[in-house]
Amino acid sequence: MNSKKYLMGIDVGGSHVTAAMIDAESFEMLPGSERRRHIDTHGVPDVVLSVFVEAARASAGALWENVEGIGLAFPGPFDYLNGICLITPEQNKFTKCYGVNVRQELAARLAFDKPITFLNDAAAFAIGEYFAGGAKGSARALVITLGTGFGASFLAEGRPVVTGGLVPEGGELWDQPFKDGIADDTFSTRGLLKAWKDTTGEEAAGVREIAEAARCGDARAAAVFDAFGADLAVFLAPWFARFGVDSLVVGGNIANALDLFVLAFAQGLQACEVNEVTVKPSLLGENAQIIGAALSLK
């Protein structure tokens, strides 16, 4: 009989829920425990929560009694302390879940009387990378995710910093002013797709298509990524200086094209007189959020 203790991490995305078991001592993911389930975030709370429950039960299997707690990486806005969803219908996800106490509902549905915690998905990603990924050993790290949106978390010795003058309020960067809008308008999938269309007049199916074009010698695609890297440097440089960032970890689907913009990014930092920042891709991918969510229980 397995007497080991586990934490469960659950990553809640815009179209899926992924649960996995994390060893409570080593913080390593239990091989074979990952369970990914599609979720309709426009569904009623009963339907949405049933997917959470099914993923959790399937992940634990016969080890359910060994689970010491459940940590969820959840997109905001969310009352993380009390476990209440504050996402409004206008945000086009979890459109019917505003005001739902997810902690109470999950505890009841799972008949689970142990801790259930919640953490911002960007913060969970960062913590996972700090303990087991690209930010490991960093004193002052900034971990960003470049994908559907622009996520960010500032870490001091592995702990998210969300207040004080060294970081923006809440420790998030997506809503900070940049050019004629906010950072999320540029440093996201839609931002890259718009840059491609503005440059070429053509539509692209996704970032991968533009990246493949760049790797095949398309100078227009290369220029789009160069501009992306240069803009990212200009935007991040003041925060690097203010927080004293020594390590940047880049995750999200755009990180798969990091090789196409990292040189322009590095040159941009040099032009801004920012030096000695190590730039690394995420080592854990989506697993970082699962591990980070589980570690919120510690």
KOLKE-864443 format. One record per residue: x, y, z of N, C-alpha, C in turn. Coordinates in steps of 0.001 Angstrom, whole numbers, padded with zeros to 6 digits, always signed. Atoms other than C-alpha are relative to their C-alpha. Layout:
<pts>
XYZXYZXYZ...
</pts>
This chain:
<pts>
+000846-001199+000000+000000+000000+000000+000880+001246+000000-000774-001235+000114+001331+003440-000991-000367+000937+001142+000261-000879-001134+001676+005575+002141+000542+001410-000226-000552-001309+000287+003298+008568+000438-001103+001043-000029+000947-001108+000013+001625+011955+000683+000182+000821-001268-000037-000758+001244+000724+013983-002359-000799+001286+000133+000770-001206+000218-000457+017450-003245-000551-000087-001412+000541-000016+001351-002721+017924-006236+000040+001424-000539+000017-001282+000683-002149+020777-008647-000970-000058-001158+000963-000078+001096-004867+021853-011062+000203+001312-000741-000138-001173+000860-004264+024242-013943-001323+000241-000710+001280-000351+000607-007454+026003-015034+000257+000966-001153-000214-000828+001177-007234+027346-018572-001305+000465-000616+001193-000504+000665-009618+028986-020990-000783-001063-000736+000701+001060+000720-010492+025689-022669+000244-001378+000598-000338+001296-000559-009180+022952-020395+000273+000091+001498-000431+000147-001390-008500+021754-016868+000983-001156+000018-000999+001065-000095-005347+019737-016150+000372-000206+001457-000322+000341-001384-004773+017950-012843+001140-001008+000023-001079+000968-000172-001724+016059-011606+000365-000086+001475-000433+000249-001368-000327+014605-008399+001466+000428+000153-001338-000480-000277+002771+016223-006870+000480-000602+001318-000573+000570-001214+004999+014431-004365+000184+001111+001040-000014-001041-001025+004646+016402-001106+001393+000278+000550-001355-000206-000507+008344+015980-000268+000968+000468-001081-000948-000335+001067+010209+016138-003583-000528+001055-000957+000679-000929+000901+007682+018370-005414+000062-000452-001457-000024+000537+001352+008029+016098-008440-001383-000525-000377+001295+000479+000475+005040+015212-010573+000001-001522-000069+000119+001448+000037+003851+011631-010189-000226-000453-001435+000159+000448+001392+004377+009937-013582-001349-000701-000203+001262+000631+000345+001113+008968-015223-001219+000582+000678+001145-000546-000735-001059+011138-012975-000671+001171-000707+000558-001175+000662-001681+013987-015404-001287-000354-000743+001287+000189+000669-005288+014244-016586-000487+001351-000525+000439-001237+000646-006418+016905-019051-001421-000193-000506+001395+000084+000406-010104+017586-019665-000436+001311-000644+000562-001194+000651-011834+019970-022055-001081+000597+000883+001028-000675-000790-014022+022566-020392-000658+001093-000824+000756-001080+000635-016748+024807-021796-000175+001093+001041+000040-001037-001031-016157+027981-019810-001231+000894-000117+001265-000726+000092-019505+029325-020990-001131-000793+000650+001010+000848-000607-021321+026519-019195-000436+000495+001371+000490-000354-001331-023335+026788-015992+000963-000574+001037-000959+000450-001016-021386+026331-012729-000008-001502+000247+000051+001445-000236-022612+022753-012225+000819-000767-001027-000711+000688+001074-021205+021704-015584+001498+000275+000091-001408-000369-000107-017931+023592-015133+000666-000747+001155-000582+000632-001182-017324+022233-011642+000065-001518-000126-000041+001451+000186-018132+018683-012708+001255-000424-000741-001238+000304+000714-015119+018827-015047+001182+000041+000968-001041-000068-001019-012879+019924-012161+000030-001292+000820+000114+001188-000851-014148+017036-010059+000474-001246-000738-000367+001188+000768-013721+014466-012818+001503-000058-000220-001444-000036+000223-010153+015596-013579+000750-000340+001281-000662+000257-001281-009195+015537-009889-000086-001478+000381+000180+001408-000354-010641+012085-009262+000811-000911-000915-000735+000832+000958-009093+010659-012425+001500+000085+000244-001428-000164-000253-005670+012085-011559+000447-000808+001213-000381+000692-001233-005605+010658-008042-000234-001500-000076+000306+001429+000086-007215+007311-008848-000067-000640+001377+000014+000745-001255-006587+004844-006050+000742+000722+001116-000773-000733-001006-004379+007389-004255-000764+001184+000581+000786-001152-000448-007231+009778-003431+000191+000285+001487-000141-000190-001443-006865+009227+000315+001376+000544+000372-001348-000502-000266-003170+010200+000030+000154+001477-000335-000068-001411+000394-004001+013688-001256-000181+000885+001233+000000-000856-001186-003167+016246+001447-000590+001379-000242+000565-001298+000321-004491+019293-000358-000059+000191-001502+000175-000294+001422-005533+020732-003717+000274+001481-000224-000300-001376+000374-004055+023883-005253-000404+000244-001438+000477-000308+001348-005638+025528-008282+000625+001287-000510-000459-001192+000705-004004+027956-010712-001170+000507-000818+001256-000490+000580-006927+030138-011763+000218+001383-000595-000128-001351+000568-007129+033134-014114-000830+001000+000800+000731-001032-000716-008298+036408-012639-000951+000757-000910+000002-000339-001425-010038+038391-011512-000646-001092+000854+000427+001083-000878-010523+036011-008606+000377+000374+001427-000316-000197-001409-010703+036316-004826+000761-001246+000457-000820+001189-000251-007795+033938-004244-000008-000423+001467+000014+000333-001417-007966+034132-000456-001252-000799+000371+001269+000631-000371-011625+033136-000238-000525-001002-001022+000392+000997+000993-011882+031050-003407-001227+000346-000805+001212-000440+000692-014550+033137-005125+000348+000543-001382-000221-000453+001376-014672+033641-008894-000591+001386-000197+000442-001371+000254-014906+037315-009863+000091+000356-001476-000061-000228+001442-014617+036875-013626-001390+000372-000502+001293-000483+000485-017399+038833-015319-000287-000555-001389+000345+000541+001326-019299+037683-018430+000695+000725-001146-000639-000781+001063-017652+040472-020451+001380-000529-000361-001352+000501+000255-014316+038649-020185+000008-001291-000804+000160+001105+000957-015645+035785-022313+000603-001315+000479-000421+001281-000563-014611+032971-019969-000670-000146+001358+000726+000244-001249-016369+031365-017019-001139+001015+000155+000982-001078+000120-019230+033593-018082-001167-000103+000977+001126+000166-000930-021771+032145-015630+000467-000316+001423-000556+000404-001291-019459+031606-012657+000297+001160+000940-000273-001153-000868-019264+035126-011235-000677-000197+001357+000541+000109-001345-019703+035006-007463-000025-001401+000571+000010+001387-000481-019357+031211-007205+001178-000220+000947-001068+000364-000928-017384+030059-004166+000528-001368-000422-000536+001229+000584-015265+027491-005964+000535-000924+001089-000526+000830-001081-013598+026308-002758-001119-000811+000664+001100+000689-000665-016890+025469-001055-000637-001048-000911+000660+000917+000943-018361+023876-004172+000853-001238-000249-000873+001154+000226-015336+021670-004827+000089-000880+001238-000080+000778-001237-015036+020635-001187-001244-000873+000172+001244+000763-000145-018680+019564-001183-000082-001122-001025+000115+001002+001057-018558+017744-004515+001008-001139+000148-001045+001011-000176-015337+015925-003635-000034-000641+001384+000017+000447-001395-016265+015350+000012+001413+000086+000579-001413-000214-000320-012818+016806+000695+000096+001016+001126-000077-000890-001153-012090+018311+004123+001414+000509+000265-001364-000492-000125-008432+019166+003529+000132+001324-000760-000122-001339+000592-007035+022506+002285-000184+000016-001521+000123-000310+001425-008025+023874-001125+000419+001457-000160-000531-001350+000158-006015+026919-002197-000073+000435-001458+000085-000573+001339-006057+029257-005191+001138+000995-000196-001121-000871+000331-003300+031155-006948-000192+000502-001424+000029-000532+001360-003165+033448-009943+000819-000884-000926-000669+000944+000891-002170+031376-012960+001421+000441-000365-001354-000476+000316+000817+033605-013817+000943-000203+001190-000812+000203-001194+002076+033447-010221+000320-001478+000197-000230+001442-000125+001640+029663-010171+001069-000456-000976-000998+000334+001018+003632+029369-013388+001396+000409+000486-001290-000512-000449+006416+031499-011894+000565-000832+001148-000461+000784-001145+006596+029541-008644+000481-001378-000448-000428+001293+000525+006763+026252-010541+001360+000091-000664-001289-000174+000673+009630+027576-012655+001111+000290+000999-001025-000299-000999+011430+028813-009551+000458-001269+000720-000358+001188-000769+011328+025508-007705+000551-001126-000860-000410+001155+000800+011873+023170-010628+000330+000333-001444-000186-000342+001404+012485+025125-013830+001047+001065-000240-000978-000961+000473+014229+028022-015493+000379+001087+000980-000294-001058-000972+014055+030450-012544+000693-000530+001250-000608+000612-001180+015678+028026-010100+001313+000698+000339-001223-000644-000454+018364+029741-008035+000044+001499-000189+000015-001437+000240+017368+033258-009073-000452+000749+001256+000391-000818-001153+017204+035914-006365-001144+000941-000352+001018-000966+000436+015089+038392-008354-000390-000359-001425+000398+000491+001315+013254+036772-011230-001273+000682-000475+001265-000372+000641+010620+037951-013644-000350-001144-000933+000471+001105+000834+008626+035139-015213-001202+000505-000782+001093-000490+000838+006409+036034-018155-000543-001126-000874+000617+000916+000956+003988+034104-020329-000532+000831-001154+000399-000695+001215+003454+035248-023893-000878-000948-000811+000923+000882+000717+000385+033694-025447-001287+000733-000287+001291-000655+000197-003317+034477-025581-000004+001363+000657-000198-001270-000695-002480+037194-023069+001424+000095+000486-001345-000284-000494+000591+038659-021396-000014-000139+001522-000049+000231-001438+001144+037167-017938+001375+000317+000543-001292-000327-000608+003869+038195-015515-000071-000188+001503-000119+000096-001451+005047+037539-011985+001433+000317+000404-001300-000354-000559+007925+039132-010073+000239-000870+001230-000327+000876-001117+009666+036771-007646+001246+000494+000737-001160-000267-000855+011964+037615-004739+000238-001248+000826-000312+001278-000659+013610+034401-003527-001173-000977-000097+001070+000959+000254+010725+032458-005043-001379+000422+000443+001310-000451-000473+007910+034507-003515-000503+001144-000873+000545-001072+000828+005598+036644-005690-000048+001327+000755+000068-001358-000537+005894+040385-005080-001103+000737-000748+001171-000601+000655+002618+042184-005746-000285+001423+000469+000211-001355-000492+002863+045437-003796+001346+000699+000180-001220-000774-000193+005350+048212-003188+000410+000693-001284-000378-000802+001162+007021+050641-005520+000887-000689-001008-000913+000677+000921+009321+048069-007141-000725-000745-001113+000788+000712+001002+006507+046373-009090-001305+000759-000219+001309-000623+000180+003230+047539-010626-000997-000593+000982+001015+000482-000932+000164+047174-008436-000525-001360-000444+000432+001357+000323-000754+043515-008267+001097-000845-000607-001107+000737+000593+002598+042548-009782-000248-000437-001424+000343+000383+001367+001013+042321-013240+000412+001088-000981-000474-000936+001017+002220+043928-016460-000956+000171-001179+000820+000027+001215-000501+043192-019009-000743+001312-000254+000810-001204+000155-002439+046409-018325+000811+001284+000081-000850-001195-000039+000550+048752-018210+000016+000687-001367+000028-000724+001274+000571+051497-020870+001194-000356-000880-001072+000195+000974+002570+050799-024018-000496+000446-001363+000371-000587+001285+002492+052672-027309-001380+000656+000113+001320-000646-000020-001145+053617-028049-001031-000795+000792+000949+000823-000743-002659+050979-025794+000624-000516+001279-000606+000644-001168-001575+048514-023126+000918-001116-000477-000996+001013+000361+001156+045883-023058-000638-001239-000614+000662+001200+000498-001304+043054-023678-000330+000098-001492+000314-000189+001418-002113+044556-027082+001177-000384-000895-001205+000269+000783+001490+044017-028245+000601-001361+000297-000743+001203-000398+002947+041108-026260-000952-001178+000227+000991+001076-000033+000351+038487-027090-000135-000559-001408+000226+000596+001319-000719+036232-029915-000675+000984-000936+000709-000938+000877-003150+038801-031237+000891+001168-000396-000923-001077+000332-000401+041436-031062+000935-000379-001135-000885+000465+001077+001949+039373-033226-000759-000174-001312+000793+000168+001220-000821+038505-035672-000323+001347-000629+000268-001343+000516-001695+042186-035973+001250+000593-000636-001250-000523+000557+001962+043104-036520+000280-000616-001370-000191+000676+001281+002156+040519-039304-000920+000585-001071+000950-000550+000977-000974+041854-040990+000354+001433-000369-000402-001379+000283+000202+045451-040636+001208+000047-000921-001225+000035+000801+003526+044476-042221-000248-000515-001417+000152+000706+001283+002276+042237-045034-001356+000172-000657+001368-000035+000515-001445+042846-045432-000646-001370-000030+000491+001380+000030-001886+039104-044954-000448-000463+001387+000420+000632-001245-003687+037049-042319+000873-001221+000265-000720+001223-000383-001824+034343-040407-000883-000797+000950+000834+000863-000844-003454+031362-038721+000465+000021+001445-000528-000009-001354-001176+031643-035696+001464+000381+000003-001405-000389-000147+002264+032504-034355+000912-001022-000657-000841+001043+000585+003648+029167-035522+000208+000226-001490-000109-000230+001442+002930+030059-039138+001020+001106-000303-000949-001099+000200+004857+033328-038860+001413-000461+000350-001316+000511-000409+007723+031573-037044+000588-000905-001081-000484+000890+001062+007968+028914-039772+000456+000811-001202-000394-000862+001115+008088+031656-042389+001355+000648+000277-001276-000623-000359+010915+033396-040514+001146-000992-000129-001060+001019+000051+012896+030156-040257+000275-000458-001430-000197+000349+001419+012414+029607-043987+000552+001177-000798-000658-001106+000676+014019+032961-044761-000877+001166-000378+000883-001118+000320+011004+035269-045011+000440+001218+000807-000531-001186-000675+012513+038678-044216-001099+000779+000709+001108-000717-000639+009089+040131-043395-000310-000612+001368+000263+000687-001258+008501+037507-040705+001124+000260+000996-001143-000278-000871+011993+038018-039317-000097+001402+000579+000123-001382-000463+011331+041747-039102-001085+000139+001070+001074-000032-001001+008097+041156-037169+000526-000466+001353-000548+000498-001262+009948+039108-034550+001083+000934+000549-001001-000964-000465+012828+041599-034411-000684+001176+000707+000722-001125-000600+010357+044394-033700-000643-000409+001325+000604+000512-001234+008613+042243-031093+001041-000027+001119-001059+000070-001004+011904+041616-029275+000465+001372+000453-000446-001352-000336+012966+045252-029430-001034+000710+000871+001067-000620-000793+009590+046438-028124-000054-000587+001408+000045+000653-001311+009668+043886-025307+001120+000524+000900-001128-000542-000768+013079+045181-024224-000309+001398+000513+000333-001371-000394+011914+048786-024193-001036+000002+001118+001056+000050-001017+008852+047843-022171+000514-000525+001337-000425+000647-001243+010595+045606-019626+001177+000687+000691-001231-000557-000558+013832+047543-019146-000227+000827+001271+000190-000774-001239+012442+050046-016586-000359-000876+001200+000375+000890-001097+010947+047202-014531+001185-000862+000423-001230+000719-000332+014204+045242-014724+000845+000839+000963-000837-000881-000812+016036+048235-013311-000620+000239+001371+000667-000327-001259+013446+049014-010654+000015-001180+000969+000101+001187-000855+013088+045444-009341+001360-000672+000201-001304+000655-000074+016713+044439-009935-000038-001416-000533+000170+001335+000574+015816+041490-012159+001347-000584-000413-001222+000679+000437+018646+038980-012596-000293-001147-000961+000355+001119+000863+016710+036330-014532-001395+000201-000571+001294-000044+000678+013905+036407-017080-000294-001378-000565+000451+001279+000552+011999+033201-017851-001216+000269-000865+001053-000257+000970+009756+033194-020905-000774-001281-000285+000868+001129+000292+006815+030818-021246-001130+000416-000923+001095-000261+000932+003641+030603-023309+000349-000463-001394-000235+000553+001336+003231+029552-026918+000993+000826-000817-000949-000836+000747+005270+032522-028208+001436-000316+000406-001344+000391-000435+008224+031220-026191+000613-001032-000937-000527+000961+000976+008526+028503-028856+000758+000698-001120-000712-000792+001010+009799+031310-031110+001029+000917+000641-000949-000861-000720+012177+032800-028515+001289+000202-000783-001244-000113+000771+015157+032078-030756-000090+001057-001096+000186-000962+001088+013655+034444-033345-000008+001453+000473+000005-001389-000471+013474+037498-031093+000933+000260+001168-000840-000201-001179+015954+036933-028260+001194+000915-000291-001130-000877+000318+018831+038671-030085-000439+001457-000016+000507-001373+000030+016764+041788-030774-000352+000468+001402+000323-000324-001382+015597+041666-027173+001270+000359+000775-001259-000247-000698+019164+041446-025842+000623+001327-000446-000542-001257+000513+020278+044295-028096-000795+001193+000523+000844-001054-000547+017328+046354-026909+000314+000288+001453-000373-000203-001397+018298+045798-023285+001314+000759+000104-001284-000693-000011+021850+046886-024021-000179+001482-000321+000262-001396+000365+020538+050052-025667-000630+000763+001158+000626-000604-001187+018550+050692-022473+000918-000055+001213-001016+000097-001046+021724+050100-020427-000414-000952+001119+000337+001063-000943+020338+046986-018752+000891-001187-000325-000940+001087+000226+022953+044281-018337-000169-001100+001043-000085+001110-000952+023496+040951-016598-001364-000580+000365+001270+000704-000186+019981+039592-017024+000049-001269-000841+000017+001279+000706+019849+035896-017934-001392-000244-000555+001286+000264+000649+017096+035016-020411-000089-001490-000308+000168+001437+000197+015790+031451-020416-001431-000311-000412+001363+000477+000262+012821+029616-021896-000514-000791+001198+000583+000858-001030+010416+027876-019557+000495-001429-000196-000436+001395+000067+011696+024399-018726-001149-000975+000240+001083+000894-000403+008391+023016-017479-001253+000122-000845+001220-000186+000787+005792+024404-019865-001206+000093+000918+001248-000051-000767+002247+023964-018618+000135-000639+001381-000192+000652-001296+003504+021734-015816+000411+000978+001090-000407-000986-000996+004917+024833-014118-001199+000488+000789+001178-000493-000701+001415+026033-013290-000566-001054+000941+000503+001078-000859+000401+022662-011904+000860-000122+001254-000911+000110-001145+003507+022434-009688-000122+001224+000904+000131-001223-000783+003200+026064-008606-001294+000051+000796+001281+000034-000701-000463+025620-007721+000065-000921+001206-000142+000946-001114+000367+022587-005584+000862+000596+001111-000905-000567-000995+003187+024480-003861-000648+001130+000795+000709-001036-000769+000716+027180-002792-000553-000563+001298+000487+000655-001217-000340+024644-000175+001061-000042+001089-001096+000145-000969+003089+024693+001511+000178+001279+000818
</pts>
